[in-house]
C-alpha cells in the first residue's frame, strides 16, 4: 500500500464563505501542552461564496509551523502558599495535577444510523491504496443493514487530468507510475467501472469553459443523491473536504460523522490555508454527531484547541472488514537470478509516500552501513529528495506506486519494515496506515539503529 497521493486539483471546502484546498498529511502538537484556543474565522472569506468553492488546479507544498496553529502555553501560576500563623498548623497539600482522560475507543460496527451513507473524501485516490475510507467502504459492503453508499471525491478539472497525463508520460517509470494509476482510476470512476451494486463513486468534472460554480456543484451533488434514491443519509466526511454546511444540511442527514485523519494544516501544501482549514475543522466538529480519529496525538490536540472532549479513538485495525489474506512469500530475487537456492539477503522495506516526512540523511546512512541488506521502497517518488539521492544506491530497489493488492505482495517479502519519519509536529498527529499493513502481513517494524545487528 502506498500513502497519500496528491490530487492535482486542490480540494476546498467552505461554510458559506469558507474555502479549503486539498490537504496532505498531519502534524503533531508540541510537547508543551498549549492552552486551548477557539479557532478564529477565516481571514479572507469569499464574499459571494454560498455553496461549494471553486477548485484550484494544483497544490503547493510549503510547511506551516505548529506555532502558527496553537497558542503558546501561558505561564503556570505560582505555587500555592501555605498561610499558617501557628507552627503546629499542617501544611496544605498541593492540588493533584489534572490528568487528561484517555479517549474512548469505539468500534465502527453499528456506528452508522440508517440504511444510506454519503461520503466526502478529500482526494482522488480511493480504491488504489487502501486509504482509511476504503476500509470503511469495505466494512459497509459487508453490512446487511447498509443498502446504499454514495462516495464523492474532490472535483477534477481538465487541467488536472492533463497534468497527470503529462507526468505519466514524461517522468521516469518509477515516478510516472503514480500518475498512470491515478489516471486509470479516475477514468474508471467517471465511467462507472468501479461501482458495485451497493457503492457508487462520483467525481464532479468541472466544465472546460469555466471554473466550477458553487451552486452548480451543490445542485449536481443533490441530483446524484436523488438519482440514487438516497434519503436521510448518514454523512461521513474527512476534512478538509469539498463540502460545506449548506450542502450537508440540504440532504437532511440522519447523522453526521467526521473522521479526522492527520492535521491537514501542517501539510506543506496548506501553509497559506491554515485559517481556512481551521474554520472547516471548527464547522464540522460543531455540526457532527460523532467525531472519531485514528491518532491519539491528534485527539489530544484537537480536544484542547476546539474544546471538544468526546472525540473517540477508532484505530485503523478496527476497520478490517475481513481477515487479512496470507500471501505466500515468493522465491527470493537472488534465487531467481542464479537459478540456485543461494543465501537470501535480508529485505528491509518501506511502503508509502516518499515526498514528505522521510528522514533522508538517516536512511541513506543506514543503507551505507548495511551493504549486505536490500532496501525496497514502494510508493510515490515524484518530487522526493530521498528518491533523488538514493535511486542509484546498489542496495536500493524502488518499485514505484502499486495498487493495494500488488503492494501487499511486495510487503509480504519484507523481512523487516521501516517507518523512517523525521520527528516533527506533522508526524505526532498521525497514525500511518502502513503500520497496520506491516502488522497484518506479520512483518516486524524496526528502528534504523537496529539494522546493523540484524542477521
C-alpha positions as CSV (number, residue, x, y, z in Angstrom):
1,X,0.0,0.0,0.0
2,X,1.1,3.5,-0.7
3,X,0.4,6.6,1.3
4,X,-1.3,9.7,0.1
5,X,-1.3,10.7,-3.5
6,X,-1.7,14.3,-4.0
7,X,-4.5,15.3,-6.3
8,X,-3.6,18.0,-8.8
9,X,-6.9,19.6,-8.1
10,X,-6.7,21.1,-4.7
11,X,-9.8,20.2,-2.7
12,X,-11.6,23.0,-1.0
13,X,-14.5,23.4,1.5
14,X,-16.5,26.2,3.0
15,X,-19.1,27.1,5.4
16,X,-20.8,29.8,3.3
17,X,-17.7,31.9,2.8
18,X,-15.1,29.4,3.8
19,X,-12.8,27.8,1.3
20,X,-10.4,24.9,1.8
21,X,-7.8,23.5,-0.5
22,X,-6.5,19.9,-0.8
23,X,-4.7,18.9,2.4
24,X,-2.0,16.3,2.6
25,X,-0.9,14.7,5.9
26,X,-0.9,15.6,9.5
27,X,1.2,17.3,12.1
28,X,1.8,17.0,15.7
29,X,1.2,19.1,18.8
30,X,4.2,20.5,20.6
31,X,5.4,18.7,23.7
32,X,4.4,21.6,25.9
33,X,0.7,21.4,26.4
34,X,-0.9,24.5,25.0
35,X,-3.9,26.2,26.5
36,X,-7.0,25.6,24.3
37,X,-7.9,28.3,21.9
38,X,-11.0,28.8,19.8
39,X,-10.5,28.7,16.1
40,X,-10.6,32.1,14.5
41,X,-12.8,32.8,11.5
42,X,-11.3,32.7,8.0
43,X,-9.0,35.6,7.4
44,X,-10.2,36.3,3.8
45,X,-13.7,35.0,3.2
46,X,-15.1,34.9,-0.3
47,X,-17.9,37.5,-0.2
48,X,-20.1,35.7,-2.8
49,X,-19.4,32.1,-1.9
50,X,-22.6,30.4,-0.8
51,X,-22.1,26.8,-1.7
52,X,-19.1,24.8,-2.7
53,X,-16.0,26.8,-3.6
54,X,-14.2,26.7,-6.9
55,X,-11.4,24.1,-7.2
56,X,-7.8,25.0,-7.9
57,X,-5.6,23.3,-10.4
58,X,-2.6,22.3,-8.4
59,X,-1.4,22.2,-4.8
60,X,1.7,23.9,-3.4
61,X,4.0,22.4,-0.8
62,X,5.1,24.9,1.8
63,X,5.2,23.9,5.5
64,X,3.3,25.5,8.3
65,X,5.0,25.6,11.7
66,X,3.0,24.2,14.6
67,X,3.4,27.6,16.4
68,X,1.1,29.1,13.9
69,X,-1.7,26.9,14.9
70,X,-1.5,26.6,18.7
71,X,-1.3,29.5,21.2
72,X,1.8,29.4,23.3
73,X,1.1,28.0,26.8
74,X,0.5,30.5,29.5
75,X,2.9,30.7,32.4
76,X,1.8,28.4,35.2
77,X,0.6,30.2,38.4
78,X,3.0,30.4,41.3
79,X,3.0,27.6,43.7
80,X,0.2,27.8,46.3
81,X,1.5,29.4,49.5
82,X,0.6,27.8,52.8
83,X,-0.8,30.5,55.1
84,X,-0.2,29.4,58.6
85,X,0.1,31.5,61.8
86,X,0.8,28.6,64.0
87,X,3.9,26.4,63.8
88,X,1.8,23.4,64.6
89,X,-0.5,24.0,61.6
90,X,-0.3,21.3,59.0
91,X,0.9,22.5,55.6
92,X,-1.7,22.4,52.8
93,X,-1.2,19.6,50.3
94,X,-0.7,20.7,46.7
95,X,-3.7,20.2,44.4
96,X,-3.3,17.0,42.4
97,X,-2.3,17.5,38.8
98,X,-5.1,17.2,36.3
99,X,-4.7,14.1,34.2
100,X,-6.2,14.1,30.8
101,X,-8.9,11.5,30.4
102,X,-7.9,9.0,27.7
103,X,-10.2,9.0,24.7
104,X,-12.9,6.3,24.4
105,X,-12.1,3.6,21.9
106,X,-15.1,2.7,19.8
107,X,-16.0,0.1,17.2
108,X,-17.2,1.0,13.7
109,X,-19.8,-1.7,13.9
110,X,-23.2,-0.2,14.5
111,X,-21.9,3.3,14.4
112,X,-23.8,4.3,11.3
113,X,-27.5,5.0,11.6
114,X,-29.9,4.3,8.8
115,X,-29.6,2.4,5.5
116,X,-28.0,5.1,3.3
117,X,-24.5,6.7,3.5
118,X,-23.0,9.6,1.7
119,X,-19.2,10.2,1.9
120,X,-16.9,13.1,1.1
121,X,-13.2,12.3,0.7
122,X,-10.6,15.0,0.2
123,X,-8.6,13.4,-2.7
124,X,-9.0,11.4,-5.9
125,X,-7.3,8.1,-5.0
126,X,-9.9,5.8,-3.4
127,X,-9.7,2.2,-4.5
128,X,-6.0,2.2,-5.1
129,X,-4.0,2.3,-1.9
130,X,-6.2,1.1,1.0
131,X,-7.0,4.5,2.4
132,X,-9.0,4.8,5.6
133,X,-12.3,5.5,3.6
134,X,-11.6,2.3,1.6
135,X,-11.6,0.4,4.9
136,X,-14.9,2.0,5.9
137,X,-16.4,1.2,2.5
138,X,-15.3,-2.4,2.6
139,X,-17.0,-2.7,6.0
140,X,-20.2,-1.2,4.8
141,X,-20.2,-3.6,1.8
142,X,-20.4,-6.5,4.3
143,X,-23.1,-4.8,6.5
144,X,-26.6,-6.1,5.6
145,X,-28.2,-3.0,7.2
146,X,-26.5,-0.7,4.8
147,X,-28.3,-0.6,1.4
148,X,-26.5,2.2,-0.5
149,X,-23.2,4.1,-0.3
150,X,-22.5,7.2,-2.4
151,X,-18.9,8.4,-2.4
152,X,-17.8,11.8,-3.6
153,X,-14.2,12.6,-4.2
154,X,-12.9,16.1,-4.8
155,X,-13.8,17.6,-8.1
156,X,-11.4,17.2,-11.0
157,X,-10.6,19.7,-13.7
158,X,-9.5,19.0,-17.3
159,X,-6.2,20.8,-16.5
160,X,-5.5,18.4,-13.6
161,X,-6.2,15.4,-15.8
162,X,-3.9,16.8,-18.5
163,X,-1.1,17.3,-15.9
164,X,-1.4,13.7,-14.7
165,X,-1.2,12.5,-18.3
166,X,1.9,14.7,-18.9
167,X,3.6,13.4,-15.8
168,X,2.7,9.8,-16.6
169,X,4.4,10.1,-20.0
170,X,7.4,12.4,-19.2
171,X,8.6,11.3,-15.8
172,X,10.8,8.3,-15.2
173,X,8.9,5.0,-15.0
174,X,9.1,4.8,-11.2
175,X,7.7,8.3,-10.6
176,X,5.3,8.2,-13.5
177,X,3.6,5.0,-12.2
178,X,1.7,7.2,-9.6
179,X,0.0,9.3,-12.3
180,X,-0.7,6.3,-14.6
181,X,-2.6,4.7,-11.7
182,X,-4.5,7.9,-10.8
183,X,-5.5,8.5,-14.5
184,X,-6.7,4.9,-14.9
185,X,-8.7,5.0,-11.7
186,X,-10.2,8.5,-12.4
187,X,-11.4,7.4,-15.8
188,X,-12.7,4.2,-14.4
189,X,-14.8,6.0,-11.8
190,X,-16.1,8.5,-14.3
191,X,-17.3,5.6,-16.5
192,X,-18.8,3.7,-13.5
193,X,-16.3,0.8,-13.7
194,X,-15.5,1.0,-10.0
195,X,-19.1,0.8,-8.8
196,X,-20.7,-2.1,-7.1
197,X,-24.4,-3.0,-6.5
198,X,-24.1,-1.1,-3.2
199,X,-21.4,1.5,-3.7
200,X,-21.3,4.3,-6.3
201,X,-18.3,6.6,-6.9
202,X,-18.9,10.1,-8.2
203,X,-16.5,12.8,-9.2
204,X,-17.5,16.3,-10.4
205,X,-15.7,17.1,-13.6
206,X,-15.5,20.9,-13.8
207,X,-16.6,22.4,-17.1
208,X,-13.7,23.1,-19.5
209,X,-15.0,26.6,-20.4
210,X,-15.5,27.9,-16.9
211,X,-14.5,27.2,-13.3
212,X,-16.8,25.2,-11.1
213,X,-19.6,27.3,-9.7
214,X,-20.7,26.8,-6.1
215,X,-24.3,26.5,-6.9
216,X,-23.6,24.2,-9.9
217,X,-21.8,21.8,-7.7
218,X,-24.4,21.9,-5.0
219,X,-27.1,21.1,-7.5
220,X,-25.1,18.4,-9.1
221,X,-24.4,16.6,-5.7
222,X,-28.1,16.8,-4.7
223,X,-29.1,15.4,-8.1
224,X,-26.7,12.4,-7.6
225,X,-28.2,11.8,-4.2
226,X,-31.7,11.9,-5.6
227,X,-30.9,9.7,-8.6
228,X,-29.6,7.0,-6.2
229,X,-32.8,7.1,-4.2
230,X,-31.0,8.2,-1.1
231,X,-33.0,9.8,1.7
232,X,-31.9,10.9,5.3
233,X,-28.4,9.5,4.9
234,X,-25.6,9.3,7.4
235,X,-23.0,11.7,6.1
236,X,-19.4,10.7,6.7
237,X,-16.6,13.1,5.8
238,X,-12.9,13.7,6.1
239,X,-11.8,17.4,6.4
240,X,-10.7,19.3,4.6
241,X,-13.1,18.0,2.0
242,X,-15.1,19.6,-0.8
243,X,-18.3,20.1,1.1
244,X,-20.0,22.7,3.3
245,X,-22.7,23.1,5.8
246,X,-25.4,24.2,3.3
247,X,-24.8,21.2,1.2
248,X,-24.9,18.7,4.0
249,X,-28.0,20.3,5.6
250,X,-29.8,20.1,2.2
251,X,-29.5,16.3,2.3
252,X,-31.4,16.3,5.6
253,X,-29.0,13.9,7.2
254,X,-29.9,11.4,9.9
255,X,-26.4,11.7,11.3
256,X,-23.0,13.4,10.6
257,X,-19.8,11.6,11.3
258,X,-16.4,13.3,11.0
259,X,-13.3,11.2,10.8
260,X,-10.1,13.1,11.5
261,X,-7.1,11.7,9.7
262,X,-4.0,13.9,10.2
263,X,-3.9,17.6,10.9
264,X,-4.2,18.9,7.4
265,X,-2.9,22.4,8.3
266,X,0.6,21.1,8.8
267,X,1.0,19.7,5.4
268,X,3.4,21.8,3.3
269,X,0.8,22.4,0.6
270,X,-1.6,24.1,3.0
271,X,0.6,26.7,4.7
272,X,-1.4,29.6,3.2
273,X,-4.7,27.9,4.1
274,X,-4.4,27.4,7.8
275,X,-7.2,29.8,8.8
276,X,-9.5,28.3,6.2
277,X,-8.9,24.7,7.2
278,X,-9.1,25.7,10.9
279,X,-12.5,27.2,10.2
280,X,-13.6,24.0,8.5
281,X,-12.4,21.9,11.4
282,X,-14.4,24.1,13.7
283,X,-17.5,23.8,11.5
284,X,-17.6,20.0,11.3
285,X,-16.7,19.5,14.9
286,X,-19.6,21.7,15.9
287,X,-22.0,20.1,13.4
288,X,-21.1,16.4,13.8
289,X,-23.0,13.9,16.0
290,X,-19.9,11.7,16.1
291,X,-16.2,12.7,15.8
292,X,-13.5,10.0,15.6
293,X,-9.8,9.8,14.8
294,X,-7.1,7.2,14.3
295,X,-4.4,9.3,16.1
296,X,-4.2,9.7,19.9
297,X,-1.9,12.7,19.4
298,X,-4.4,14.4,17.2
299,X,-7.3,13.7,19.6
300,X,-5.4,15.3,22.5
301,X,-4.5,18.4,20.4
302,X,-8.0,18.9,18.9
303,X,-9.8,18.3,22.1
304,X,-8.0,21.3,23.6
305,X,-8.0,23.6,20.6
306,X,-11.6,23.0,19.6
307,X,-13.0,22.4,23.0
308,X,-14.5,19.1,22.2
309,X,-13.8,16.4,24.8
310,X,-15.7,13.5,23.3
311,X,-13.5,12.8,20.2
312,X,-13.4,9.0,20.1
313,X,-10.5,6.8,19.1
314,X,-11.1,4.5,16.2
315,X,-7.8,2.7,15.3
316,X,-7.0,1.7,11.8
317,X,-7.0,-2.0,12.6
318,X,-10.6,-1.8,13.8
319,X,-11.7,-1.2,10.2
320,X,-10.6,-4.6,9.0
321,X,-13.7,-5.9,7.1
322,X,-12.3,-9.4,6.6
323,X,-9.2,-11.2,7.9
324,X,-6.1,-10.3,6.0
325,X,-5.3,-12.9,3.4
326,X,-2.0,-14.7,3.9
327,X,0.3,-14.3,1.0
328,X,3.0,-16.9,0.4
329,X,6.5,-15.4,0.1
330,X,7.8,-16.0,-3.4
331,X,11.3,-17.2,-4.3
332,X,13.8,-14.6,-3.4
333,X,15.2,-12.3,-6.1
334,X,18.7,-13.8,-5.7
335,X,17.5,-17.3,-6.3
336,X,15.6,-16.3,-9.4
337,X,18.6,-14.7,-11.0
338,X,21.0,-17.6,-10.3
339,X,18.6,-20.5,-10.6
340,X,20.1,-21.8,-7.3
341,X,18.8,-21.6,-3.8
342,X,21.5,-19.2,-2.6
343,X,21.7,-17.4,0.7
344,X,18.9,-14.9,0.8
345,X,19.8,-11.3,1.6
346,X,17.6,-9.6,4.2
347,X,15.0,-7.3,2.7
348,X,14.3,-4.1,4.6
349,X,11.2,-2.4,3.3
350,X,9.1,0.7,3.3
351,X,5.7,1.4,1.7
352,X,4.4,4.9,1.4
353,X,4.8,8.4,0.1
354,X,8.4,9.4,-0.1
355,X,7.9,13.1,-0.8
356,X,7.5,14.1,2.8
357,X,8.4,13.1,6.3
358,X,11.3,10.9,5.3
359,X,14.4,11.2,7.4
360,X,16.6,11.2,4.3
361,X,20.0,11.5,5.7
362,X,19.5,8.9,8.5
363,X,18.0,6.5,5.9
364,X,20.9,7.0,3.5
365,X,23.4,6.4,6.3
366,X,21.6,3.2,7.3
367,X,21.8,1.9,3.7
368,X,25.5,2.7,3.6
369,X,26.1,0.9,6.9
370,X,24.1,-2.2,5.8
371,X,25.5,-3.1,2.3
372,X,24.6,-6.8,3.0
373,X,20.9,-5.9,3.0
374,X,18.5,-4.9,0.3
375,X,16.2,-1.9,0.8
376,X,12.9,-2.0,-1.0
377,X,10.6,1.0,-1.4
378,X,7.0,1.0,-2.6
379,X,5.2,4.3,-3.2
380,X,5.2,7.8,-4.7
381,X,8.6,9.2,-5.6
382,X,8.0,12.3,-7.8
383,X,9.4,15.3,-6.0
384,X,11.1,13.2,-3.4
385,X,14.5,14.4,-2.2
386,X,15.2,10.9,-0.8
387,X,14.5,9.2,-4.1
388,X,16.8,11.7,-6.0
389,X,19.7,10.8,-3.6
390,X,19.0,7.0,-3.2
391,X,17.8,5.9,-6.6
392,X,21.4,4.9,-7.7
393,X,22.3,3.1,-4.5
394,X,23.3,-0.5,-5.3
395,X,21.2,-2.0,-2.5
396,X,18.1,0.1,-3.2
397,X,15.1,-1.0,-5.2
398,X,12.2,1.3,-6.0
399,X,9.0,-0.5,-7.1
400,X,7.1,2.7,-7.9
401,X,3.5,3.2,-7.0
402,X,1.4,0.0,-6.9
403,X,-2.3,-0.8,-6.3
404,X,-3.1,-2.1,-2.8
405,X,-3.2,-5.8,-3.8
406,X,0.2,-5.7,-5.6
407,X,1.8,-3.6,-2.8
408,X,0.7,-6.3,-0.2
409,X,2.5,-8.9,-2.2
410,X,5.7,-6.9,-2.1
411,X,5.3,-6.2,1.7
412,X,4.9,-9.9,2.2
413,X,8.5,-10.3,1.0
414,X,9.9,-7.9,3.6
415,X,12.0,-9.4,6.5
416,X,11.6,-6.2,8.5
417,X,9.8,-2.9,7.8
418,X,10.6,0.8,8.4
419,X,8.7,3.9,9.3
420,X,11.7,6.3,8.8
421,X,10.0,9.6,9.6
422,X,11.6,12.7,11.0
423,X,10.5,13.7,14.4
424,X,8.2,16.6,13.8
425,X,4.8,18.1,14.7
426,X,3.5,16.7,11.4
427,X,4.2,13.1,12.5
428,X,2.9,13.4,16.0
429,X,-0.7,13.9,14.9
430,X,-0.8,10.9,12.5
431,X,-1.3,7.2,12.7
432,X,0.1,5.8,9.4
433,X,-1.9,3.0,7.7
434,X,1.4,1.4,6.8
435,X,1.9,0.2,10.4
436,X,-1.3,-1.8,10.2
437,X,-0.3,-3.1,6.8
438,X,3.1,-4.3,8.2
439,X,1.3,-5.9,11.1
440,X,-1.3,-7.7,9.1
441,X,1.5,-9.2,6.9
442,X,3.4,-10.4,10.0
443,X,6.3,-8.1,9.2
444,X,8.1,-6.6,12.3
445,X,8.9,-2.9,12.3
446,X,12.4,-1.9,13.4
447,X,14.3,1.3,14.1
448,X,17.1,2.3,11.7
449,X,19.6,1.9,14.5
450,X,18.7,-1.8,14.9
451,X,19.5,-2.8,11.3
452,X,23.3,-3.3,11.9
453,X,22.6,-6.1,14.4
454,X,20.0,-7.8,12.2
455,X,21.2,-11.1,10.9
